[in-house]
Amino acid sequence: MNVVDKLHLKLKKAMLSHDEIEKRVLRMLISAVKNKEISTSKPVTESEFDVIVRKQIKEREEAMKDYKRGGREEAFEEERKEREILKKFSHPELSDEELEKLVSEAIEKLAVSSPKEIGKVMGFLMKSINGKASGDRVRKIVEKLL
């Protein structure tokens, strides 16, 4: 069973339970997956799906910050609930220890010694990490170790 089929099953359950927020999130997620499939002309893989989910989570977190600053508590809560639903579909992120290990291995492999070469390390790492950690977290650890 592919990702879209699994999402449709969950959507059906949400419809039967009359969970409006989950229905909205699942429909949005199905739409994002289908858009990705159309743009690449092939089915979405698990890792691509995880990247899509993480992007959606990040969008919710940014909206939450904006709503909090604007004093819109009700809209903030809606976004928080949506983020929690999306997190159910996301694989857990790498821990800081795991990330530091990967970064130090990449630095060794690439023989990088200067902070000027952060881009080289980041490019290498982001391909191998493949959505299991945010770019901000990776950059902080790379800067720390260089």
C-alpha positions, 0 to 999 in steps of 0.5 A, a space after each residue: 500500500 502506497 503513501 496516498 492509499 494510507 492517507 486516504 484510509 486515515 482520512 476515511 477514519 477521520 471523516 467517520 469520527 467527524 474530526 474536522 482538524 484531522 480531515 483538513 490536515 489529511 486533505 492538505 497532506 494528500 494534496 501535497 503528496 499528489 503535487 509532488 508525484 505530478 512534478 516528479 512523474 513518479 510515486 513518492 518514496 518514504 523519504 520524500 514523504 517525510 520531507 513533505 511532512 517536515 515542510 508542513 510541520 515547519 510551516 505550522 510552526 512559523 504560523 504559530 509564531 506569527 499568531 502568538 506575536 499577533 495575539 491570536 490565541 485561537 488561530 495559534 491553537 488550531 496550528 498547534 493541533 495541526 502540527 501535532 497531527 502532522 508529527 504522527 506521520 513524521 519519523 523522529 528526528 536525529 538526536 544531537 549526539 547522532 547528528 554530531 557523529 554524522 557531522 564529524 564523520 563528514 568533516 573527516 571524510 571531506 577533510 574540511 578544516 576551515 569554517 569557510 567550507 561550511 557549505 561543502 559540509 552542509 551540501 554533503 550532509 543534507 543529502 545523506 540526512 535526507 530530512 531527518 534533521 532541519 538544516 538549522 540544526 545541522 548548520 549549528 552543529 557544523 559551525 560548532 565542530 568547525 
